[in-house]
Amino acid sequence: MGEAFWGINNSGGALSWSTGLLLTGLNSGTAYYFVGESTGASGATGYSTTYSFTTTGTPGQ
């Protein structure tokens, strides 16, 4: 089992932010999909498009 780090940052405009996520226990040669979600102060929730990545290596190792 492996791990992957995903991160993004935005340093333009009036607001700057960054976030990251360390994923552990991932299987080699496997496709993973995720969607970002955020909720603003007003309670409105927004979702990103679907992102994906595939781990390297031979499946099952």
Protein Blocks (a to p, Z undefined) as FASTA:
>chain_A
ZZdddddddfehjbdcddddddehiaehiacddddddddfkopacdddddddddedjehZ
Z
